[in-house]
Amino acid sequence: MVRFAHALALAFALVLGAVLPCIRVSAQPSSLGSLTVLVQTFGRPRADFPATIEIHSPSPDSDLSTVVDKPSNVVFPNLPPGAYHVLVFSAGLSPAQLDLTLSPGQTVELSLILDHLFPLILESRYNGASLADQINELPISVFNATFDSLLRLDPGKPNVTPPSSSGACSLDQVLPRVSAHTREFVDNVNRITAMEVRELERRRRNGRLEDSTHEKGRYVANIELLDSRHLSVEEHRDGYSSMSGFMVANGSPSLVLIFHPIHLDEFKIACVGLSTWQGTPVYLLDFQQRPDRPNTMSEFRNSRGTYDVSLKGTAWVDATTFQVVHLETDLLTRVPELFLDFEHQSLDYGPVIFATRGVSLWLPKSAEISVHIGGKQFNARHHYSDYRLFVVDTGQKISKPKDVSN
């Protein structure tokens, strides 16, 4: 199972963010273009059902179809420029469809998800990322929030436009796509290393600063799906000294795994409306831990033992890409055994483009955590940058680097 552990001089247990490759547009030798449908089954050799892909166009002799039921790249070559309607259907499921315009010599990639947990999902692999989001260009912000200022926050209502009562928000349409991107995260996080900057504070109950530290080091994570109900997460850091006396969040960005199919039934989730986040239209997904389900998501660990932590919060989901751009969580209930009565986490995500590989990955930008426990106040800010892409064979485990402090 994935347990996001919280600790003092101990650890959280979390990882990096989800993935969405960018569209690839390339020139054809002539004015003819092509359409490629990338069929995904998330590691399984075959889907539970076959699906038919149909390509329709007003142009003569442009109607094509094929049947798929396993991971593959289905290519429809030599297509004349013009408007196309792509339809995917399977017995017992609602069809998925998409309209597009093919320019002369253009190659367009679409993603098709075949999984019994979801309806048919067909979407463009373009995620709207700008080349301005190139690797190494994520700024490092100064951590100047005190615990008192964090206490004055209304965690459920950050500085964004309130949800629109008239905004259409269908959980059946939004949640499957968000969950699909979360599964992509598990498949792709093993390809990334990052530079992590950590700024940690320890304060008294009255807010007076007792100690602080600022460090940075390389970060690598490995996630394995052990079986249909358990994810194994390993994290390694290089370059840190001892964090004794501080709270360390090891991978808070992986809280997005709340929307992974393994964890979905642990939470009550509602789509509460359409809003905006930093000028971008977003859907707001409220979630809350269910008391009638085992809590395999979050725990607090110290020398006396391990304690389950029940969460509630909100995710801001890009209304175009269905990627989580912002996520906030709070305690659903206090943990009296630890005197834990406040925990707030705030996470930002965004696209990072690896131009030389032609790949765009959705990754965390920052994570802020504040905890009030046992008369002390602990704040932590983690910032991720300098992402590097590498290739790991399926099933390969990443060995622990030398001189690493877990």
N, C-alpha and C positions, 0 to 999 in steps of 0.2 A: 504494500500500500504506500501511498505518498503521504507522509506526515510532515507538515511544515512546523518544525519545532522551534520554540522560542526559549531563550535562555540568557542568563546573565553570565558573561564570560563563558557562555556555553554556545548555543547556536540556534538560529532558525534553520530550516532546510528547504531551500527553494532554488529556482533556476532562471533561465533566460526565456525569451518570448517566442511567439508563434511566427509562422513562416508563410509567405505568399510570394511565389516567384513572379517576376514582372513579365509583361507581354514582350514578345520578341517579334520585331518587324524587320524583314530582310528583303532585299531586292531579288526578283525572279529574272531569269534570262530574257523573258519576254514580258508582254503586258498581262500574261496569265498569273493568277495568284494561287494560293492554296490555303486550306483550312485543316488544322490539326486538333484533334480532340484527345486529351490526355486522360485516360480512364484510370481511376484510383479505387483501390479496395483496401487500403491501409494495411499492407503487409500480408493479406490473405491471398492465396494463389488464385482463388475464384470467388466471385460474388455469389450470394444466395439465389440470385435470379438473373436471367438475361435481360438486356435492354436493347432496343432498336434505336439507332441514330439515323435521322432523316435530314437531308439537306435540300431545301426547296428554293427556287429562284425563278423570277419571271423569264429569265433567259432560256432559250431552247436547249434541251438536252442537258440541263443542269441539276435535275432531280436525282439524288443519289441516296442510298441507304445501306446500312450494315448492322449486324447484330454483334454485341460485345458482352462478355461476362467475366473478363479477367483483366489485370493491369496491362495496358498497351497504349501505344501512340497510334491512333487511327488517323491516317492522312487522306485528305481529299484533294488531289493535285489538279493542276491545269484548269482552274476555275476562272471564268471571265469576270472582269470587274462588274460590280453592281450590288444590289441589295440581296441578302440571303436570310432565310428563316430556318433556324436549326431547331428540330423537334426531337425529344427523347422520350420514349414511353416504354412501359413494362406492365404486364398484367397485374392488376390489383393496386397500382400506384398512380397517383396524379402525374400527368406528363409535365416535363420541364421544357421550356422553350426560350429562345433568345434570338433577337433580330440584330443583324450587323450589316455594315457596308464594306465590301472588299474593294480596295483601291488597286490600280494596276501594279502588278508585280509584288503584291503584299502577301506575307504569310501571317496568319492570325492563329493564336493558340487559345483553346478553351479547355476548361477543367470539368470533368464529369465524375461525380462521386457516386459509387454504387455501394451502398451499405444498408443492411436491413434496419439499422437504428434510425435512419433518416429517410425522408422522401427523396426523390431524384433531385439532385442539385447540379445545375449546369450554369457556369459563369465564366466570364472572361478572366484570363490570368493577369490582366492589367490591374494594378492596385492603386493607380493614381499617384504613385510616388514620383516626386520631382528629382531630377539629377542634382538639385541643390542639396539633397539629403545624402550626399556622397559619404562614404566611410571617412572617419576621422573628423567630421565636421559637426559633431554634436558638442555644443558648448558645455563647459563645466560651471554650474551655478554655485554661488557662495551660499553655504548653509548658515543662515542667520535666524532661523525660527527657534524661539525658546519654547519650553514646555508650556508656559503660561499662554503664549500666543496660540499654540496648538489646542489648548483647552477651550479657547474662545471660538474655535472653528465649529460650525455645524457640519459634521462629517457627511451628512446626507445631502447637503445643499451647498456645494462649493460655488465659486464665482462663475456660474454659467446661467444661461437662459432657462427659466423654469419650463417643465414639460408642457407641451401644448395639449389642451383638452380635445382639440380637433385633429391632432396628429394621429394618423393611423399607425397602430403598433400591434402587429399580430405575433404572438409568441411562437406560433406554429411556423411562421415564415422566417423569423429572426433567429431563434435559438438553434435550429439545425445547422445553419451556416456558421454561427459563432462556434459551435461545438466541432464542426468539421475543421475549422482553422486551428482549433486547439489540438486536434489529432495531428495536424500537419506539424505543429510545434514539437510534438514528441518525436516525429520522424526526422526532424531537421536540426534540433538543438545540438546534437552531437557533432555538428559541422563547424561549431563556433568557439573561438576564444575571445576574450575581451579584456580591456583594462578597466579595473574597478577602483574607484576612488571612494574611500569610506571616511566619513566625518562623524565621530561619536561624542556624545555628551553624557555626563552624569551630574544630576542636580539634586539639591535638597527639595523637600516638599514645598518650601516657600519660593522655589525657583532659583535660588542662589547656586551658581555654577561651582561644582566641586572639582571636576577634572574634564578634560577633553583631549581628543587625539585626531590626527589627520594623516591617513596613510593611503598608499595605492599599491596595487599588485596585479599580476595576471590571474585570470579566472578561467576555469574550464569546467564543464559539466557533462555528465553522461546520464541519459535516461533510458531504462530498459523496461519493456513490457514483459513482466515475468509470466503472467497468465492473463486471463480475461478480466481479472478483478484487482490486479496489483501492478503498480509502477514502482520501479526501483530507481532512486535518484542518488547519484554520487557527485559531489562537488569538491574541487581542489583549488587552493589559492597559493600563490607563490609570492613571497616578498613581504609578508606581514610579520610583525612582532607579536608578542603575547597581548591579547585583548582582555586580560584579567581586570575585573571591576567595571566592565562595560557590557551593554547589550549589543550583540552582533546579529544581524539579519542575514543569514546565509541563503540568499536567493528568493527574497520576497516576491520578485516578479513572477514566479511560477504559481502564484495564487490564481492566475488565469486558468489553471487546471481545474478550478471549480466547475468549468463548463466542459471538461472532458467527459465522455460518456460513462467512464468508471465512477465519477463523482456526482453526476447529475441527479441521481435519485436521493442524494443526501440533502438536497436543498429544495426549498420551495422558491420557485422563480416566477416573476411576473414582469411583463413588458408594460411599463407604466406610461409611456408617451414618447413623443418626438421632441427633441430639444436641440441645443447647439453646444459644441465644445470648441472653444478657440476659433469660432467662425464656421465650424464644420457641422453639418446636420448629423445628429446622433440619435439612436434609440437608447432609452434608459432601461436597463434590466436590474430590477431589485431582486436580491436573493437573501435567503435566511435558512440557517441550519434547521433540519427537521429533527425533532426530539425522538421520533419513532424509527430513526435509521442510525446505524453505527456511524460514529464520527471518525473517519479515516483521513481527514484533511489537515487538521491543525492541532498541535499540542504544545505545552510548555514543559520544559525539562530542566530540572535542577538536581542538586546532590541528593535530595530526599525522594525523588521519583519523577514520574511523568504524569501530566495532567491534561486531559482533553480541553480544548478551547473551542467553544461554539462561536460561529461568526455570522454576521449579517453585513450587508453592504449594497453597493450599486456599481454597475459597470456601464461605461459610456461606449457605445458601439457605433462605429462609423456606418451611416445609413447607406453608403454606396458599396463599401468593401466588406462590411460585416466583421471588421477587425476591431478588437477592443483597443481603444485609444487611452482610456483612463479607467482606473479601478480603485475603489475605496472600501475598506472593511473596518468594522468595529466589533467589540465584544457583544454577543447576544446576551450572555449572562456573566456575572462576576465569577471569579474562582476564589472563594473564601479561603481555601487551604493555603493559597499563595499570597493572600491579601492583594490579589490582582483585580483592580476595579476600573482600569482604563487601558485600552490598547487601540490605537488608530493607525492604519496603514494607507498610504496614498501612492499610487503607482502610475507612471506615464509610459506609453508605448509609441513607437513610430517606425517608419520604414528606413532601412539602411540598404543602399544599393552597392553591390560589388560589381563595378562596371567591367572589370577585366573578365569576370566570369559570366556576365549577363544575368545575374541573379539578384533578386530583391528579397530581403528577409525582414519580417516584422519582429522587432526586438525591443527590449526595455530601454528607456532613456534614464529613468531615475526611480528610486524607491525611498519614501520617507516613512519612518516608523517611530511612534512615541508610546511609551509604556509607563504606567504608574503602578509600582509594586513595592510593598513593604516600606512605605515612607520615603521611597526614592523615586526620582523621575529620570528615565533613560530615553534619550533621543538618538536616532541614527539616520544618516542620509547616505545612500549608495548611488553613485553615478557610474554609468557604463558607457564606454567609448572605445575607440581604436579596435573595432571588431576585425577579426581575421577569420577567413574562411578556409577550411580544409575538408578533406574527404575522409570518411571513416566507413569501412565496409560494414554491411548489415551484421549486427550481432557482436561486433568488435567492442571490447571494453577499453576504456582509456586508463592507462596505468597511472598510479599516483606519482606526480613529479617529485623530484628530490627537494628536500628542505621546504616542505609545504606544511603550513599550519592550518589544520582543519577548523 
